[in-house]
C-alpha cells in the first residue's frame, strides 16, 4: 500500500496522490473511477467541487511554503 501524499500547490488546488478515498459529510464515498491522483478545490470557484476544474487561474493567490505548526495542546 502506497503512502498518501497531499501537495499544496501554489495559487491552486490540493493534489492528493496515493491510496485514499474521499467521502462527503454523510460518509458516502465519491466514485473516483480508479484515479490515484485528484486535485481538490481550495478557491471555491470550481463548478465541480470538491474537485478542481482550473477556475482558480488568475483569481486565487497563495504561495505554498511549508512551516511547523505550534505544538499540540494537551
N, CA, C and O atoms as a Maestro MAE file, in Angstrom:
{
 s_m_m2io_version
 :::
 2.0.0
}

f_m_ct {
 s_m_title
 :::
 protein
 m_atom[296] {
  # First column is atom index #
  i_m_mmod_type
  r_m_x_coord
  r_m_y_coord
  r_m_z_coord
  i_m_residue_number
  s_m_chain_name
  s_m_pdb_residue_name
  s_m_pdb_atom_name
  i_m_atomic_number
  :::
  1 25 0.845 -1.178 0.000 1 A "UNK " " N  " 7
  2 3 0.000 0.000 0.000 1 A "UNK " " CA " 6
  3 2 0.891 1.242 0.000 1 A "UNK " " C  " 6
  4 15 1.785 1.371 0.836 1 A "UNK " " O  " 8
  5 25 0.644 2.152 -0.939 2 A "UNK " " N  " 7
  6 3 1.465 3.353 -1.030 2 A "UNK " " CA " 6
  7 2 0.992 4.402 -0.026 2 A "UNK " " C  " 6
  8 15 -0.185 4.458 0.332 2 A "UNK " " O  " 8
  9 25 1.924 5.219 0.411 3 A "UNK " " N  " 7
  10 3 1.630 6.299 1.329 3 A "UNK " " CA " 6
  11 2 0.885 7.401 0.583 3 A "UNK " " C  " 6
  12 15 1.237 7.725 -0.551 3 A "UNK " " O  " 8
  13 25 -0.132 7.973 1.201 4 A "UNK " " N  " 7
  14 3 -0.876 9.064 0.599 4 A "UNK " " CA " 6
  15 2 -0.086 10.356 0.756 4 A "UNK " " C  " 6
  16 15 0.461 10.644 1.821 4 A "UNK " " O  " 8
  17 25 -0.037 11.132 -0.330 5 A "UNK " " N  " 7
  18 3 0.689 12.400 -0.313 5 A "UNK " " CA " 6
  19 2 -0.275 13.508 -0.696 5 A "UNK " " C  " 6
  20 15 -0.977 13.407 -1.702 5 A "UNK " " O  " 8
  21 25 -0.311 14.568 0.104 6 A "UNK " " N  " 7
  22 3 -1.135 15.735 -0.164 6 A "UNK " " CA " 6
  23 2 -0.197 16.903 -0.446 6 A "UNK " " C  " 6
  24 15 0.607 17.282 0.406 6 A "UNK " " O  " 8
  25 25 -0.304 17.476 -1.655 7 A "UNK " " N  " 7
  26 3 0.558 18.581 -2.060 7 A "UNK " " CA " 6
  27 2 -0.272 19.852 -2.154 7 A "UNK " " C  " 6
  28 15 -1.293 19.887 -2.841 7 A "UNK " " O  " 8
  29 25 0.176 20.907 -1.451 8 A "UNK " " N  " 7
  30 3 -0.477 22.208 -1.525 8 A "UNK " " CA " 6
  31 2 0.190 22.959 -2.675 8 A "UNK " " C  " 6
  32 15 1.347 23.363 -2.566 8 A "UNK " " O  " 8
  33 25 -0.533 23.145 -3.764 9 A "UNK " " N  " 7
  34 3 0.018 23.809 -4.942 9 A "UNK " " CA " 6
  35 2 -0.039 25.327 -4.799 9 A "UNK " " C  " 6
  36 15 -1.000 25.869 -4.254 9 A "UNK " " O  " 8
  37 25 1.001 26.015 -5.293 10 A "UNK " " N  " 7
  38 3 0.970 27.471 -5.346 10 A "UNK " " CA " 6
  39 2 -0.230 27.916 -6.166 10 A "UNK " " C  " 6
  40 15 -0.478 27.379 -7.246 10 A "UNK " " O  " 8
  41 25 -0.977 28.892 -5.664 11 A "UNK " " N  " 7
  42 3 -2.082 29.507 -6.402 11 A "UNK " " CA " 6
  43 2 -3.049 28.488 -6.982 11 A "UNK " " C  " 6
  44 15 -3.576 28.689 -8.077 11 A "UNK " " O  " 8
  45 25 -3.288 27.405 -6.267 12 A "UNK " " N  " 7
  46 3 -4.169 26.390 -6.827 12 A "UNK " " CA " 6
  47 2 -4.644 25.349 -5.852 12 A "UNK " " C  " 6
  48 15 -4.833 25.620 -4.666 12 A "UNK " " O  " 8
  49 25 -4.833 24.171 -6.359 13 A "UNK " " N  " 7
  50 3 -5.516 23.075 -5.675 13 A "UNK " " CA " 6
  51 2 -4.642 22.343 -4.670 13 A "UNK " " C  " 6
  52 15 -3.453 22.619 -4.514 13 A "UNK " " O  " 8
  53 25 -5.289 21.395 -3.995 14 A "UNK " " N  " 7
  54 3 -4.608 20.401 -3.175 14 A "UNK " " CA " 6
  55 2 -4.562 19.127 -4.015 14 A "UNK " " C  " 6
  56 15 -5.604 18.599 -4.403 14 A "UNK " " O  " 8
  57 25 -3.370 18.640 -4.292 15 A "UNK " " N  " 7
  58 3 -3.213 17.410 -5.081 15 A "UNK " " CA " 6
  59 2 -3.102 16.239 -4.112 15 A "UNK " " C  " 6
  60 15 -2.250 16.238 -3.223 15 A "UNK " " O  " 8
  61 25 -3.970 15.242 -4.290 16 A "UNK " " N  " 7
  62 3 -3.962 14.039 -3.460 16 A "UNK " " CA " 6
  63 2 -3.474 12.894 -4.334 16 A "UNK " " C  " 6
  64 15 -4.004 12.656 -5.419 16 A "UNK " " O  " 8
  65 25 -2.458 12.187 -3.847 17 A "UNK " " N  " 7
  66 3 -1.798 11.143 -4.630 17 A "UNK " " CA " 6
  67 2 -1.542 9.945 -3.726 17 A "UNK " " C  " 6
  68 15 -0.961 10.096 -2.652 17 A "UNK " " O  " 8
  69 25 -1.966 8.762 -4.146 18 A "UNK " " N  " 7
  70 3 -1.702 7.548 -3.371 18 A "UNK " " CA " 6
  71 2 -2.951 6.718 -3.196 18 A "UNK " " C  " 6
  72 15 -3.834 6.705 -4.054 18 A "UNK " " O  " 8
  73 25 -3.016 6.020 -2.066 19 A "UNK " " N  " 7
  74 3 -4.146 5.162 -1.738 19 A "UNK " " CA " 6
  75 2 -5.061 5.932 -0.789 19 A "UNK " " C  " 6
  76 15 -4.706 6.138 0.372 19 A "UNK " " O  " 8
  77 25 -6.221 6.355 -1.257 20 A "UNK " " N  " 7
  78 3 -7.121 7.175 -0.459 20 A "UNK " " CA " 6
  79 2 -8.548 6.995 -0.937 20 A "UNK " " C  " 6
  80 15 -8.793 6.452 -2.015 20 A "UNK " " O  " 8
  81 25 -9.483 7.454 -0.127 21 A "UNK " " N  " 7
  82 3 -10.862 7.598 -0.561 21 A "UNK " " CA " 6
  83 2 -11.332 8.956 -0.088 21 A "UNK " " C  " 6
  84 15 -10.819 9.491 0.895 21 A "UNK " " O  " 8
  85 25 -12.315 9.519 -0.791 22 A "UNK " " N  " 7
  86 3 -12.890 10.806 -0.436 22 A "UNK " " CA " 6
  87 2 -14.361 10.576 -0.159 22 A "UNK " " C  " 6
  88 15 -15.067 9.960 -0.958 22 A "UNK " " O  " 8
  89 25 -14.821 11.079 0.986 23 A "UNK " " N  " 7
  90 3 -16.216 10.898 1.378 23 A "UNK " " CA " 6
  91 2 -16.875 12.253 1.605 23 A "UNK " " C  " 6
  92 15 -16.202 13.240 1.901 23 A "UNK " " O  " 8
  93 25 -18.200 12.291 1.464 24 A "UNK " " N  " 7
  94 3 -18.945 13.521 1.742 24 A "UNK " " CA " 6
  95 2 -19.257 13.594 3.237 24 A "UNK " " C  " 6
  96 15 -18.832 12.734 4.008 24 A "UNK " " O  " 8
  97 25 -20.000 14.621 3.640 25 A "UNK " " N  " 7
  98 3 -20.293 14.855 5.053 25 A "UNK " " CA " 6
  99 2 -21.060 13.712 5.710 25 A "UNK " " C  " 6
  100 15 -21.035 13.567 6.932 25 A "UNK " " O  " 8
  101 25 -21.740 12.900 4.903 26 A "UNK " " N  " 7
  102 3 -22.501 11.772 5.429 26 A "UNK " " CA " 6
  103 2 -21.744 10.451 5.340 26 A "UNK " " C  " 6
  104 15 -22.285 9.401 5.686 26 A "UNK " " O  " 8
  105 25 -20.497 10.500 4.880 27 A "UNK " " N  " 7
  106 3 -19.697 9.286 4.767 27 A "UNK " " CA " 6
  107 2 -19.847 8.551 3.451 27 A "UNK " " C  " 6
  108 15 -19.276 7.474 3.282 27 A "UNK " " O  " 8
  109 25 -20.609 9.112 2.505 28 A "UNK " " N  " 7
  110 3 -20.759 8.489 1.189 28 A "UNK " " CA " 6
  111 2 -19.480 8.680 0.383 28 A "UNK " " C  " 6
  112 15 -18.920 9.776 0.344 28 A "UNK " " O  " 8
  113 25 -19.026 7.618 -0.254 29 A "UNK " " N  " 7
  114 3 -17.765 7.639 -0.985 29 A "UNK " " CA " 6
  115 2 -17.960 8.168 -2.404 29 A "UNK " " C  " 6
  116 15 -18.859 7.729 -3.121 29 A "UNK " " O  " 8
  117 25 -17.107 9.118 -2.805 30 A "UNK " " N  " 7
  118 3 -17.091 9.581 -4.199 30 A "UNK " " CA " 6
  119 2 -16.493 8.468 -5.053 30 A "UNK " " C  " 6
  120 15 -15.481 7.880 -4.673 30 A "UNK " " O  " 8
  121 25 -17.101 8.171 -6.196 31 A "UNK " " N  " 7
  122 3 -16.575 7.169 -7.119 31 A "UNK " " CA " 6
  123 2 -15.514 7.846 -7.984 31 A "UNK " " C  " 6
  124 15 -15.843 8.609 -8.892 31 A "UNK " " O  " 8
  125 25 -14.258 7.569 -7.703 32 A "UNK " " N  " 7
  126 3 -13.145 8.213 -8.399 32 A "UNK " " CA " 6
  127 2 -12.747 7.475 -9.671 32 A "UNK " " C  " 6
  128 15 -11.766 7.845 -10.315 32 A "UNK " " O  " 8
  129 25 -13.485 6.447 -10.040 33 A "UNK " " N  " 7
  130 3 -13.253 5.712 -11.292 33 A "UNK " " CA " 6
  131 2 -11.806 5.229 -11.419 33 A "UNK " " C  " 6
  132 15 -11.234 5.253 -12.509 33 A "UNK " " O  " 8
  133 25 -11.215 4.788 -10.296 34 A "UNK " " N  " 7
  134 3 -9.879 4.213 -10.324 34 A "UNK " " CA " 6
  135 2 -8.735 5.219 -10.265 34 A "UNK " " C  " 6
  136 15 -7.569 4.828 -10.312 34 A "UNK " " O  " 8
  137 25 -9.048 6.495 -10.164 35 A "UNK " " N  " 7
  138 3 -7.980 7.512 -10.122 35 A "UNK " " CA " 6
  139 2 -7.158 7.366 -8.844 35 A "UNK " " C  " 6
  140 15 -7.699 7.120 -7.766 35 A "UNK " " O  " 8
  141 25 -5.851 7.521 -8.984 36 A "UNK " " N  " 7
  142 3 -4.941 7.522 -7.842 36 A "UNK " " CA " 6
  143 2 -4.411 8.917 -7.564 36 A "UNK " " C  " 6
  144 15 -3.683 9.121 -6.593 36 A "UNK " " O  " 8
  145 25 -4.768 9.883 -8.409 37 A "UNK " " N  " 7
  146 3 -4.403 11.286 -8.224 37 A "UNK " " CA " 6
  147 2 -5.628 12.135 -8.550 37 A "UNK " " C  " 6
  148 15 -6.221 11.987 -9.619 37 A "UNK " " O  " 8
  149 25 -6.007 13.023 -7.634 38 A "UNK " " N  " 7
  150 3 -7.066 14.003 -7.887 38 A "UNK " " CA " 6
  151 2 -6.619 15.344 -7.312 38 A "UNK " " C  " 6
  152 15 -5.725 15.401 -6.467 38 A "UNK " " O  " 8
  153 25 -7.246 16.413 -7.775 39 A "UNK " " N  " 7
  154 3 -6.987 17.749 -7.247 39 A "UNK " " CA " 6
  155 2 -8.258 18.272 -6.607 39 A "UNK " " C  " 6
  156 15 -9.335 18.224 -7.200 39 A "UNK " " O  " 8
  157 25 -8.118 18.771 -5.389 40 A "UNK " " N  " 7
  158 3 -9.236 19.291 -4.604 40 A "UNK " " CA " 6
  159 2 -9.218 20.817 -4.650 40 A "UNK " " C  " 6
  160 15 -8.170 21.437 -4.472 40 A "UNK " " O  " 8
  161 25 -10.373 21.413 -4.886 41 A "UNK " " N  " 7
  162 3 -10.516 22.866 -4.981 41 A "UNK " " CA " 6
  163 2 -10.226 23.525 -3.631 41 A "UNK " " C  " 6
  164 15 -10.695 23.064 -2.591 41 A "UNK " " O  " 8
  165 25 -9.445 24.609 -3.662 42 A "UNK " " N  " 7
  166 3 -9.213 25.430 -2.462 42 A "UNK " " CA " 6
  167 2 -9.814 26.811 -2.607 42 A "UNK " " C  " 6
  168 15 -9.997 27.505 -1.607 42 A "UNK " " O  " 8
  169 25 -10.125 27.231 -3.818 43 A "UNK " " N  " 7
  170 3 -10.542 28.621 -4.052 43 A "UNK " " CA " 6
  171 2 -12.047 28.820 -3.958 43 A "UNK " " C  " 6
  172 15 -12.512 29.942 -3.758 43 A "UNK " " O  " 8
  173 25 -12.815 27.738 -4.102 44 A "UNK " " N  " 7
  174 3 -14.268 27.840 -4.056 44 A "UNK " " CA " 6
  175 2 -14.920 28.187 -5.385 44 A "UNK " " C  " 6
  176 15 -16.141 28.333 -5.443 44 A "UNK " " O  " 8
  177 25 -14.142 28.323 -6.453 45 A "UNK " " N  " 7
  178 3 -14.686 28.736 -7.748 45 A "UNK " " CA " 6
  179 2 -15.047 27.570 -8.671 45 A "UNK " " C  " 6
  180 15 -15.720 27.777 -9.681 45 A "UNK " " O  " 8
  181 25 -14.616 26.363 -8.348 46 A "UNK " " N  " 7
  182 3 -14.840 25.215 -9.223 46 A "UNK " " CA " 6
  183 2 -16.323 24.894 -9.376 46 A "UNK " " C  " 6
  184 15 -17.078 24.944 -8.405 46 A "UNK " " O  " 8
  185 25 -16.733 24.568 -10.588 47 A "UNK " " N  " 7
  186 3 -18.097 24.106 -10.846 47 A "UNK " " CA " 6
  187 2 -18.217 22.623 -10.544 47 A "UNK " " C  " 6
  188 15 -19.307 22.058 -10.630 47 A "UNK " " O  " 8
  189 25 -17.110 21.986 -10.194 48 A "UNK " " N  " 7
  190 3 -17.055 20.543 -9.971 48 A "UNK " " CA " 6
  191 2 -16.582 20.243 -8.540 48 A "UNK " " C  " 6
  192 15 -15.907 19.239 -8.313 48 A "UNK " " O  " 8
  193 25 -16.933 21.115 -7.568 49 A "UNK " " N  " 7
  194 3 -16.491 20.927 -6.187 49 A "UNK " " CA " 6
  195 2 -16.932 19.574 -5.658 49 A "UNK " " C  " 6
  196 15 -18.044 19.142 -5.959 49 A "UNK " " O  " 8
  197 25 -16.112 18.897 -4.890 50 A "UNK " " N  " 7
  198 3 -14.898 19.390 -4.259 50 A "UNK " " CA " 6
  199 2 -13.661 19.310 -5.141 50 A "UNK " " C  " 6
  200 15 -12.559 19.612 -4.683 50 A "UNK " " O  " 8
  201 25 -13.821 18.912 -6.382 51 A "UNK " " N  " 7
  202 3 -12.672 18.729 -7.267 51 A "UNK " " CA " 6
  203 2 -12.347 20.018 -8.012 51 A "UNK " " C  " 6
  204 15 -13.238 20.815 -8.307 51 A "UNK " " O  " 8
  205 25 -11.078 20.215 -8.310 52 A "UNK " " N  " 7
  206 3 -10.607 21.403 -9.014 52 A "UNK " " CA " 6
  207 2 -10.904 21.276 -10.513 52 A "UNK " " C  " 6
  208 15 -10.714 20.214 -11.105 52 A "UNK " " O  " 8
  209 25 -11.371 22.373 -11.115 53 A "UNK " " N  " 7
  210 3 -11.570 22.396 -12.563 53 A "UNK " " CA " 6
  211 2 -10.745 23.491 -13.231 53 A "UNK " " C  " 6
  212 15 -10.937 23.778 -14.413 53 A "UNK " " O  " 8
  213 25 -9.821 24.110 -12.476 54 A "UNK " " N  " 7
  214 3 -8.942 25.133 -13.034 54 A "UNK " " CA " 6
  215 2 -9.516 26.542 -12.991 54 A "UNK " " C  " 6
  216 15 -8.881 27.475 -13.483 54 A "UNK " " O  " 8
  217 25 -10.706 26.719 -12.414 55 A "UNK " " N  " 7
  218 3 -11.339 28.041 -12.375 55 A "UNK " " CA " 6
  219 2 -10.535 29.061 -11.570 55 A "UNK " " C  " 6
  220 15 -10.744 30.264 -11.720 55 A "UNK " " O  " 8
  221 25 -9.625 28.599 -10.723 56 A "UNK " " N  " 7
  222 3 -8.844 29.496 -9.867 56 A "UNK " " CA " 6
  223 2 -7.834 30.340 -10.644 56 A "UNK " " C  " 6
  224 15 -7.394 31.377 -10.147 56 A "UNK " " O  " 8
  225 25 -7.466 29.923 -11.828 57 A "UNK " " N  " 7
  226 3 -6.401 30.604 -12.576 57 A "UNK " " CA " 6
  227 2 -6.679 32.104 -12.688 57 A "UNK " " C  " 6
  228 15 -7.681 32.528 -13.264 57 A "UNK " " O  " 8
  229 25 -5.760 32.895 -12.118 58 A "UNK " " N  " 7
  230 3 -5.880 34.341 -12.135 58 A "UNK " " CA " 6
  231 2 -6.808 34.919 -11.077 58 A "UNK " " C  " 6
  232 15 -6.995 36.134 -11.019 58 A "UNK " " O  " 8
  233 25 -7.400 34.055 -10.226 59 A "UNK " " N  " 7
  234 3 -8.366 34.525 -9.230 59 A "UNK " " CA " 6
  235 2 -8.031 34.078 -7.814 59 A "UNK " " C  " 6
  236 15 -8.821 34.308 -6.898 59 A "UNK " " O  " 8
  237 25 -6.897 33.455 -7.616 60 A "UNK " " N  " 7
  238 3 -6.568 32.883 -6.305 60 A "UNK " " CA " 6
  239 2 -5.067 32.950 -6.114 60 A "UNK " " C  " 6
  240 15 -4.304 32.486 -6.961 60 A "UNK " " O  " 8
  241 25 -4.645 33.530 -5.001 61 A "UNK " " N  " 7
  242 3 -3.215 33.654 -4.745 61 A "UNK " " CA " 6
  243 2 -2.858 33.062 -3.400 61 A "UNK " " C  " 6
  244 15 -3.422 33.443 -2.374 61 A "UNK " " O  " 8
  245 25 -1.931 32.140 -3.404 62 A "UNK " " N  " 7
  246 3 -1.398 31.580 -2.168 62 A "UNK " " CA " 6
  247 2 -0.070 30.920 -2.481 62 A "UNK " " C  " 6
  248 15 -0.010 29.973 -3.265 62 A "UNK " " O  " 8
  249 25 0.991 31.416 -1.874 63 A "UNK " " N  " 7
  250 3 2.302 30.787 -2.045 63 A "UNK " " CA " 6
  251 2 2.412 29.662 -1.035 63 A "UNK " " C  " 6
  252 15 2.382 29.897 0.173 63 A "UNK " " O  " 8
  253 25 2.539 28.447 -1.526 64 A "UNK " " N  " 7
  254 3 2.589 27.267 -0.663 64 A "UNK " " CA " 6
  255 2 4.010 27.056 -0.154 64 A "UNK " " C  " 6
  256 15 4.878 26.579 -0.884 64 A "UNK " " O  " 8
  257 25 4.234 27.412 1.095 65 A "UNK " " N  " 7
  258 3 5.534 27.233 1.734 65 A "UNK " " CA " 6
  259 2 5.283 26.510 3.055 65 A "UNK " " C  " 6
  260 15 4.501 26.976 3.883 65 A "UNK " " O  " 8
  261 25 5.941 25.378 3.248 66 A "UNK " " N  " 7
  262 3 5.741 24.579 4.454 66 A "UNK " " CA " 6
  263 2 6.264 25.308 5.691 66 A "UNK " " C  " 6
  264 15 7.242 26.053 5.629 66 A "UNK " " O  " 8
  265 25 5.589 25.075 6.810 67 A "UNK " " N  " 7
  266 3 6.012 25.629 8.094 67 A "UNK " " CA " 6
  267 2 5.575 24.670 9.193 67 A "UNK " " C  " 6
  268 15 4.757 23.781 8.956 67 A "UNK " " O  " 8
  269 25 6.116 24.848 10.392 68 A "UNK " " N  " 7
  270 3 5.771 23.995 11.527 68 A "UNK " " CA " 6
  271 2 4.581 24.574 12.283 68 A "UNK " " C  " 6
  272 15 4.545 25.768 12.581 68 A "UNK " " O  " 8
  273 25 3.629 23.739 12.584 69 A "UNK " " N  " 7
  274 3 2.504 24.142 13.423 69 A "UNK " " CA " 6
  275 2 2.971 24.273 14.866 69 A "UNK " " C  " 6
  276 15 3.991 23.690 15.231 69 A "UNK " " O  " 8
  277 25 2.252 25.022 15.694 70 A "UNK " " N  " 7
  278 3 2.609 25.055 17.119 70 A "UNK " " CA " 6
  279 2 2.373 23.682 17.733 70 A "UNK " " C  " 6
  280 15 1.630 22.878 17.169 70 A "UNK " " O  " 8
  281 25 2.986 23.398 18.867 71 A "UNK " " N  " 7
  282 3 2.777 22.088 19.500 71 A "UNK " " CA " 6
  283 2 1.302 21.817 19.786 71 A "UNK " " C  " 6
  284 15 0.520 22.734 20.036 71 A "UNK " " O  " 8
  285 25 0.943 20.532 19.741 72 A "UNK " " N  " 7
  286 3 -0.432 20.133 20.038 72 A "UNK " " CA " 6
  287 2 -0.760 20.483 21.478 72 A "UNK " " C  " 6
  288 15 0.075 20.358 22.374 72 A "UNK " " O  " 8
  289 25 -2.007 20.929 21.682 73 A "UNK " " N  " 7
  290 3 -2.467 21.208 23.046 73 A "UNK " " CA " 6
  291 2 -2.845 19.882 23.693 73 A "UNK " " C  " 6
  292 15 -3.444 19.008 23.066 73 A "UNK " " O  " 8
  293 25 -2.478 19.758 24.966 74 A "UNK " " N  " 7
  294 3 -2.810 18.517 25.688 74 A "UNK " " CA " 6
  295 2 -3.680 18.790 26.871 74 A "UNK " " C  " 6
  296 15 -4.054 17.864 27.590 74 A "UNK " " O  " 8
  :::
 }
 m_bond[295] {
  # First column is bond index #
  i_m_from
  i_m_to
  i_m_order
  :::
  1 1 2 1
  2 2 3 1
  3 3 4 2
  4 3 5 1
  5 5 6 1
  6 6 7 1
  7 7 8 2
  8 7 9 1
  9 9 10 1
  10 10 11 1
  11 11 12 2
  12 11 13 1
  13 13 14 1
  14 14 15 1
  15 15 16 2
  16 15 17 1
  17 17 18 1
  18 18 19 1
  19 19 20 2
  20 19 21 1
  21 21 22 1
  22 22 23 1
  23 23 24 2
  24 23 25 1
  25 25 26 1
  26 26 27 1
  27 27 28 2
  28 27 29 1
  29 29 30 1
  30 30 31 1
  31 31 32 2
  32 31 33 1
  33 33 34 1
  34 34 35 1
  35 35 36 2
  36 35 37 1
  37 37 38 1
  38 38 39 1
  39 39 40 2
  40 39 41 1
  41 41 42 1
  42 42 43 1
  43 43 44 2
  44 43 45 1
  45 45 46 1
  46 46 47 1
  47 47 48 2
  48 47 49 1
  49 49 50 1
  50 50 51 1
  51 51 52 2
  52 51 53 1
  53 53 54 1
  54 54 55 1
  55 55 56 2
  56 55 57 1
  57 57 58 1
  58 58 59 1
  59 59 60 2
  60 59 61 1
  61 61 62 1
  62 62 63 1
  63 63 64 2
  64 63 65 1
  65 65 66 1
  66 66 67 1
  67 67 68 2
  68 67 69 1
  69 69 70 1
  70 70 71 1
  71 71 72 2
  72 71 73 1
  73 73 74 1
  74 74 75 1
  75 75 76 2
  76 75 77 1
  77 77 78 1
  78 78 79 1
  79 79 80 2
  80 79 81 1
  81 81 82 1
  82 82 83 1
  83 83 84 2
  84 83 85 1
  85 85 86 1
  86 86 87 1
  87 87 88 2
  88 87 89 1
  89 89 90 1
  90 90 91 1
  91 91 92 2
  92 91 93 1
  93 93 94 1
  94 94 95 1
  95 95 96 2
  96 95 97 1
  97 97 98 1
  98 98 99 1
  99 99 100 2
  100 99 101 1
  101 101 102 1
  102 102 103 1
  103 103 104 2
  104 103 105 1
  105 105 106 1
  106 106 107 1
  107 107 108 2
  108 107 109 1
  109 109 110 1
  110 110 111 1
  111 111 112 2
  112 111 113 1
  113 113 114 1
  114 114 115 1
  115 115 116 2
  116 115 117 1
  117 117 118 1
  118 118 119 1
  119 119 120 2
  120 119 121 1
  121 121 122 1
  122 122 123 1
  123 123 124 2
  124 123 125 1
  125 125 126 1
  126 126 127 1
  127 127 128 2
  128 127 129 1
  129 129 130 1
  130 130 131 1
  131 131 132 2
  132 131 133 1
  133 133 134 1
  134 134 135 1
  135 135 136 2
  136 135 137 1
  137 137 138 1
  138 138 139 1
  139 139 140 2
  140 139 141 1
  141 141 142 1
  142 142 143 1
  143 143 144 2
  144 143 145 1
  145 145 146 1
  146 146 147 1
  147 147 148 2
  148 147 149 1
  149 149 150 1
  150 150 151 1
  151 151 152 2
  152 151 153 1
  153 153 154 1
  154 154 155 1
  155 155 156 2
  156 155 157 1
  157 157 158 1
  158 158 159 1
  159 159 160 2
  160 159 161 1
  161 161 162 1
  162 162 163 1
  163 163 164 2
  164 163 165 1
  165 165 166 1
  166 166 167 1
  167 167 168 2
  168 167 169 1
  169 169 170 1
  170 170 171 1
  171 171 172 2
  172 171 173 1
  173 173 174 1
  174 174 175 1
  175 175 176 2
  176 175 177 1
  177 177 178 1
  178 178 179 1
  179 179 180 2
  180 179 181 1
  181 181 182 1
  182 182 183 1
  183 183 184 2
  184 183 185 1
  185 185 186 1
  186 186 187 1
  187 187 188 2
  188 187 189 1
  189 189 190 1
  190 190 191 1
  191 191 192 2
  192 191 193 1
  193 193 194 1
  194 194 195 1
  195 195 196 2
  196 195 197 1
  197 197 198 1
  198 198 199 1
  199 199 200 2
  200 199 201 1
  201 201 202 1
  202 202 203 1
  203 203 204 2
  204 203 205 1
  205 205 206 1
  206 206 207 1
  207 207 208 2
  208 207 209 1
  209 209 210 1
  210 210 211 1
  211 211 212 2
  212 211 213 1
  213 213 214 1
  214 214 215 1
  215 215 216 2
  216 215 217 1
  217 217 218 1
  218 218 219 1
  219 219 220 2
  220 219 221 1
  221 221 222 1
  222 222 223 1
  223 223 224 2
  224 223 225 1
  225 225 226 1
  226 226 227 1
  227 227 228 2
  228 227 229 1
  229 229 230 1
  230 230 231 1
  231 231 232 2
  232 231 233 1
  233 233 234 1
  234 234 235 1
  235 235 236 2
  236 235 237 1
  237 237 238 1
  238 238 239 1
  239 239 240 2
  240 239 241 1
  241 241 242 1
  242 242 243 1
  243 243 244 2
  244 243 245 1
  245 245 246 1
  246 246 247 1
  247 247 248 2
  248 247 249 1
  249 249 250 1
  250 250 251 1
  251 251 252 2
  252 251 253 1
  253 253 254 1
  254 254 255 1
  255 255 256 2
  256 255 257 1
  257 257 258 1
  258 258 259 1
  259 259 260 2
  260 259 261 1
  261 261 262 1
  262 262 263 1
  263 263 264 2
  264 263 265 1
  265 265 266 1
  266 266 267 1
  267 267 268 2
  268 267 269 1
  269 269 270 1
  270 270 271 1
  271 271 272 2
  272 271 273 1
  273 273 274 1
  274 274 275 1
  275 275 276 2
  276 275 277 1
  277 277 278 1
  278 278 279 1
  279 279 280 2
  280 279 281 1
  281 281 282 1
  282 282 283 1
  283 283 284 2
  284 283 285 1
  285 285 286 1
  286 286 287 1
  287 287 288 2
  288 287 289 1
  289 289 290 1
  290 290 291 1
  291 291 292 2
  292 291 293 1
  293 293 294 1
  294 294 295 1
  295 295 296 2
  :::
 }
}
